[in-house]
Amino acid sequence: MAVNAKTLNESEFFYGHKACAGCGGSLAVRIALKVLGENAVAVLPAGCMSAVGFNYPQLCFGNNAIISTFAGTASMLTGVEAGLRAQGITDFHAVGFAGDGGTADIGLQALSGAIDRNDDILYICYDNEAYMNTGIQKSSLTPFGARTTTTPAGKNIHGNLRPKKNMFEIVAAHGIPYAATASVGYLNDFMRKVEKAKSIKGTKYIHILAPCPTGWGIQTDETVDVAKEVVDCGLWYLAEYENGAFTLNHHPKQFSDAAAYLKRQSRFKHLTDEDIDVIIRSRNEKWDFIHKNFQIG
Amino acid sequence: MKPYLRDHVPTSFADVPDVISYEAGYLVTKNAGWRNVRPVIDAQKCVGCLNCYLYCPDGVIRRSKTKVAVDYDFCKGCGICQRICKTGAIKMEAEK
């Protein structure tokens, strides 16, 4: 049976951290560690979760945790896994938590190498859609139209000009044993995926969308609500890649209003009706692709 | 192991470990001062669904005999628990 709130490990492994109130990323890290248990060895590159977890002498991880170079999350995971294995230790999980910038921009090469070697590691990308730790700069996972400090919204240019990089399918294209997308709005789905990843040998990748109240311009209590809505309106999807096939896990019967999702966040407030049309058109194209290429689970 | 508050706060160079690692779960400061509002749980209305416990980014809601309880030392008052609660058992009250 899949793990749920009642059967989840009651111990906390990420506690007392200094993340902003309502942080989606810290929720993803906390839940993943609770599923993996105390023998998880966490690797965190530069980013929000290392900045809020390690403030000497404060160490907010109850399990082993280490900061890696920004580009080297996956390569340090490789080293952690190999080192523990060389010592004859078998009961552990090497898990990495990198942000969207640390995954899709800076750490992509190391991740690609680890998947190529098929090292026995779990890589979790908490995607808050910009470099939030350094003050909201655009990453390649920032969606079209979003206002960041490096893609400001003005009269001529309405925020980010480029669409979000398709990290999930890029990882899947390596022929990885297991990859999945998730959202902090659907934690039961996320917990099931982490549990599944735990039992698979080889490289595993989970991409979890984690709203950031500070960077997205939402209230601190809206994080989970927004993370649900982005799935319900079809701008994000919950899927898995396994044995060479894609499966869609959650199929909204009817999409909720995407414009309402966008307009409740101040990073999208400036969008015109035409901009929103562009977003909805690309969403529909994506879903046509999903219907053609994914098994609907 | 759950990180917990320690009595000893390293203040001098002599306290700094000469290896690059440090003890896991070592907390020396609380987060209570961050919040303006605090969640208060109405035990009569709580049905023990544990959604607030699951969705708390800080993990400060724990299971207890009266269903759930909040660790006010580390709650930041974000209000996610109030919003996720289906029975309206959590109210955010202003800090005085």
Interface residues (C-beta under 8 A of the other chain):
Chain A: A5 K6 L8 E10 S11 E12 F13 F14 Y15 G16 H17 K18 A19 C20 A21 G22 C23 G24 S26 L27 R30 I31 E38 Y56 P57 Q58 L59 C60 F61 G62 N63 N64 A65 L187 P213 Q219 T220 D221 E222 T223 V224 D225
Chain B: M1 K2 P3 L5 V9 P10 D15 Y22 E23 A24 G25 Y26 L27 V28 T29 K30 N31 W34 R35 C49 L50 N51 Y53 L54 Y55 C56 P57 D58 G59 R62 R63 F74 K76 G77 C78 G79 I80 Q82 R83 I84
